[in-house]
């Protein structure tokens, strides 16, 4: 799934590459998927975007905003898969789910993996639910340690679920999924099943610093090595804790990295370092 570093990378590349282009056509591709959600029929997308200009792009958490003229945008949210740019004369992939064509004979395709939402919205839509129900992205001015600690205390299941439940709930910290969570908790030396009330102030500070540091490093490296950017290049961030490192020695203490099934997904951790 695309998380904050990948969204940041793709949005930056969209802004640099697509700004100024004129939409010619929007269409569904040869593939369909029951977990690909559009908020309008494809024909309505097409009728609206045709002849309009891309005016920029930016990311927010793990969402990507592709701006259309001064009033609307395409929202890419909760995405798994690949958003790819195709230069003039390039061969498009044989299989994809959505396609945007521009008047200069370039294109954008989206190939879904797992699930995803693509919306055609007005900018004013973003000021109402459900878009106002998301949490705070790391690295934003609003994401301070004081606010983070307040969010930890506000989490209604803090006594029932471990810190993983809080971290992957977009209502609190928006931009982190199960991919980066493993390294964040490893660097903070916190077990994913630790309950929030058991975390000391020092441990909460370590977790906050780990979030900020991990996200900054991954953005600098254009995302994870198992995800792709707008031009189909892999990111440069190699995870310390993942299915690829399970069974290897911990980089810190040498204990074997283990897999734990917890809260509906896999966690990878060092049972010695993370308590």
Buried (B, 14 or more C-beta within 10 A) or exposed (E): BBBBBBBBBBBBBBBEBBBEBEBBBBEBBEBEBEEBEBEBEEEEBBEBBBEEBBBBBBBBBBBBBBBBEEEBBBBBBBBBBBBBBBEEEEEEBEEBBBBBBBEEEBBBBBBBBEBBBBBBBEEEBBEEEEBEEBBBBBBEEEBEBEEBBEBBEEBEEBEEBBBBBBBBBBEBBBBBBBBBBBBBBBBBBBBBBBBBEEBEEEBBBBBBBBBBBBBEBBBEBBBBBBBBBBEEEEBEBEBBBBEEBBEEEBEEEEBEBBBBEBBEEEBBBBBBBBE
